[in-house]
Structures are given as C-alpha cells and as structure tokens.
Amino acid sequence: MQALTFKRGVHPPDGKELAKDQPIKVIMPKENSELFYPMSQHIGAPCDPLVAVGDHVKVGQKIAESGAFMSSPIFASVSGEVVDIRPMLVPGGAMVKAIVVKNDGKMEEIEGLNEGKDYTTMTNDEILAAIKNAGVVGLGGAGFPTRVKLSPKEPEKIDYIIANCAECEPYITADYRTMIETPEKLVGGMKIILRLFDNAKGIFGVEDNKPDCIEKLKELTKDEPRIEVMALKTKYPQGGERQLIYATTGRAINSAMLPADAGCVVDNVATMVSVYQAVVEGK
C-alpha cells in the first residue's frame, strides 16, 4: 500500500468541501413515528420520567428530570401519546430507560414556549435558571450540563470565556454553517455568558481556514471591548479543549486539571447558540 505524502506547510484535504456550502436543514419526524427519549442524554445523573404510558405530551413539555445537581431535564420535541417506557440500547452500548412518544403530527406546544426575556435585566441566578430549565447541555459531544459548567465555585477567578469555533475534525461542518447562518445568536450567547463573569474576556477561537466566519464575527464584535476574535492555525487537534486553551491564552493544563483551574470556561458553538435560544427566545 502506498503511503500518502504532502508537501510541508500544505494542509491535507479534510473533506469539508462536501458540505460546507450546504445550508442547515430542519428535518421533521413523520406523523405516527415513534420517538425514543433516553433518560441519560448528558454527563451526570440520569433523569426519571415525569409522564406515564397513555399520557398526552406537547412540544416543550418537560417529560423527565433528576434532583441531582449534575444533570439536565429532558423535553418532548413533538406532541403525541406516551406509548411505552422501556430500556433501549444507546450508541454508547449501554441499556438506558427511554420514554417512547408516538408523534401525532400536530406539533402542539405548551403555553409560554418561545417567550424569552431581556437578559440585560436578568440576575445571574435568573440566567442560570433559564439555561437549566431549558435543558441546555454541551453540544460538542460530552453532554456536560451547561448550567453546571457556568457555576464554578469561584466565578471571580474566571478570566476567559472561550468559544470553540475551531472545528478541526475532517468532514464536519455543523459549526461552520452555524457561524455563517446565525452568527448573531453565537455572539449573543457569548454576551449572556460574560454577564455571569465580571472579570472575564470572551474569545472566539476560529481556525484560519474559515476567513468568512472570522470576518463576520469581527464585524459583530467591533464595538465589544470584552470580546476578541482570534484566528488560529489550522491543524488537528486545535479544537481539543486543552489545545484550544493553550492556543488562545498561552495557559497549559494537564490531564488532571479542569479548564476552570486555568481560569477558563470553554463552550462549543452550538452550545453558545443554545444559551441564547434558551434565555432570549425561550426555547
């Protein structure tokens, strides 16, 4: 087998051209389809069902939660009937209790859904409660409850809020499309999080193979003295949490440390957008 070789300084093809110019599409579940809601969709304690077989649920209804601090509630994304609650095999290989909802296709919403607030008038506790009550978790893969991440023991020691905009892995373009299509919500999410940390500066860490994203974010933050858009060298694994912290702040952390130990909080692009949607849009 012949090995692939590349010239020094030339980035190998990463497959992003296959999807980078394709807009994000919303794909709705079909009527009468069954949706499975695992009770463990995050790091932390699994949730307990709040509904029973035979119950009717609506879009945005809380259907499961846990009393543990390290957890996040789960909501119905369709309206319909709860037809079963049973164990299911999840991608990680575990058997997890799941609520099964038969979609009636009507998409009936609970009262008050999509009614957000002006975050500039909210207290820190109200902002954190809105994030918790919307079930926001880290969307970079780990599923860490965002309200917990944004509640360190010593918030005054947080110096940097870092948005992981690197998306260094081959093929994936979800963060890129989000930055192109809804950069205002990404910047809005950063502004909301910065309200929780008086001493912190916000950094958007973007690989330099995304000049259009860098330009958009710089334009939206040109009058924000607490926010910087930082172009990073395109290389893998630039988007790894520890690598990103070092690239943006020069602070090194070892495997036994958490980002907060280095005065940093790191959130994924989609997570920051979800913070904005939870607080401002009431989603």
N, C-alpha and C positions, 0 to 999 in steps of 0.2 A: 504494500500500500504506500503510495507516495504522500509524503507529508506536505501540508500547505505551508507556504512561506510568504512573508510580507516584508516590504521594504520598511526600514526603520523610520518611525515617525508617521507611517501610514496606518490609519485605523482600519482593522479588518471589517468586512461587511457584517452588519448586525441584523439585517432583515427588517428593519423598521420601515423601509420604504413600502412594504406590503400593506401597511395600514395607516401610516402617519397622516395621509391626506383624506382618510375616510371619516366623516363626521360620526359622532356618537349617536347611536340609535336606541330608542326605548322599545324593548320587546315585551309585549304584554302576554300574560298566561292566557290560555284558551278557556272559554267557558266550559264548566263541568270537569276541568282538570283538577287534580289533587295536588296541593302544595304541602310540603313537609317542612315544619319549623323545628329544627333540633333545639333542645333546651340548653345546649352548650355551643354558643357561637362566638366565644370570646375567652380570653385568659381569665381564670377565676372560677368562682362557684357557679355550677350550673343552675339554671332557673327552675322554678316549679310552676306547673300550669295554673293559670287563673280561670280556665274555662273547662267545661266538661263536654263529653260527647253529646251531640244534639243541640248545643248552643249555637246561636247565630252570632257571627262576628262581623265587624265593619273595618274598613281601611283605617289604619292608625290606632286601632284598639290595642291596648296592652293585653297580651294573652299569657305572658309568663314573666316572672321576676324572682329575684332572690333577695333576702335580707342582708346578705354579706356585702361588705364594703367593696371587695374586689369582685364585681360582677356587673352585668348590664341587662336591663329589661329587654324583652322581645315583643314585637308588634306584628299585627296582621297587615299584610300588604294587599289583600283582596277582601271582599265581602263574601260571605258564604256560611256553610254549616260545618261545624267540627264533627268529622265522621269517625275519628279514631285518635287514640293517644297510645302510641306503642314504640318499642325500641326500633331504631333504624341504624344501618351501617353508614357511617360518615366517611368522607375521603381519607381521614387520618387512620382509619382502620378500627376505630372504637365503635361500640354499640351505645347509642345515645337515645334517651327518650325523646320522642318528637310528637308535636301536635299536627294532625292531618286535617286540612281545611279543603272542602270541595268548593271551588270557585263558582259563584253564581253569575259571574259576568257583569254584575250591576255596579261594582266599584262604589258601593255606598260608603260614605265617610262618616266618622264620628264628628260630633259637634265641636267646633273650635279648631279643627285641623287646619293648618296653613294660616293660622293667625299668630304672627310673630310680634316682636316688641322692638322698641328702640333701645339698642344695647347701651347707648351712651347715658341712658337714665337708670340703668340697672346696677345693682350692687354686685360685688364679686360672687357672693353666695347665690344670688339670683341667676347669674350667668352660668355658674357651675350646675345649679339645679336644672336649668333648661337643657344643658348638654347631657346630664344624667337621664332626665326624663324623656329625652328623645332617643336614648339607646345608642349614642354615638360611641363607636369603638375604632381603634386604629385600623385603617383600611390598607395598610402596606403589607399585611399578611399575618401579623401576630395577633391581632384582635384584642389589644390591650385596652381596657375601658378608658376612654379619653378623660372623663371626669377625674379618675384616679391619677392619671399622668399629670393633670393640671392642678393637682392638690398636693404638692410636695410639703414636707414638714417645715421647711424654711424657704418660703417663696421669695423672700428678700435676697437670697443668695443666688437666684437665677439671673444670669447675665445675658443669655442668648435664647431666643426662640427661633429655631431653625426649621424652615420648610424644606423637606426633602424633595426637591424638584429635579434630581439628577436623572432618575430613570435610566440607569446604566445597563440594565439587563438587555440582552438581544431580543428582538421581535416585539416586546411590549410597547404600546404607545398610548395607554389609557391616560397617564398623567400628562403627556404632551397634548393630547386632544383637549383635556380639561383646562389646561393653561391657555390654549388657543381660544376655546369656546366660551369659557366663563372665568376669565382672569379677575374680574371684579369681585366675584364671590371668594376666590382664593385670597385676595388682598383683604377683603372684609373679614374673613376668618382670622387672618393674622392680627388685624386690628383688635378684634374681640379678645383674642388670647393675650395680647400685650396689655390690655386693661387689667389683667389679673396679676401682672408682674411689673411693678413700678420702676424697677431698676434695669429691666431687660431691653435689649435691642433685637429687632427682628431681622432675620437674614433669609433671603430666598437663594438657596444654593442650586444653580442650574448649570448643567454641563454645556460647554461652549459649542456643541453641535446643535443647539436649539436657539440660534440668534433671534428668531422671531419671538420666542417666548421671553427672552431677556429684554428685548425692546419693549414689548407690551407691558411687562411688569415694571420696568423702569419708568415708563410714561405714567403709569397709575400711581407710582410711589414718589414721584419727583418732589412733592411737597410734604413728604412724611419724613421728618428728621430722625425718627427712631427705626426706620426700615431701610435696609440695603439689599440690592440685587447683586449677587456675586456670581460671576462667570467662572466655572470650574473646568479643569482639564477633563476632556472626555476619555475616561478609562474605567475599566471594571476592577474592583467593586466600589466606585466612587459613591454610590448610593447606600453603601453599608453604613449603619448608624455611627460606628466609631470612626470610620474613614471620613465620613461627612463632617463630623465634629472637628477632626483634625484639619481638614481642608479649609474649613470656613473660619475657625477660631485659633488654630495652632495648638489647641489643647489635646493632649493624648490621654486616653483612658484605657485601662487594661480590662481583661475579661471579667474581673471580679467587681468592676465598678459599673455604676449606672450613669447615664448622661447627667442626671441631677448632681452627681458627685463632682462633675466638672462645670457646674453652673449652667447646664444646657437642658433644654427640652426640645425634642425632635418630633415633628409630626409630618406625616405623608400629605401630599397634595389633596387627595380625595378626603382625607380626614379633616383638613382645614376647611374645605368647602362644606363638609357636613356640619361643622361647628357653625358656620354662617347660616346654613339652612335651618338648623335646629333653633338658633336664637332669633334670627331676623325673620325667617319665613315660617317658623312654627311647624316644621316638618319632622 
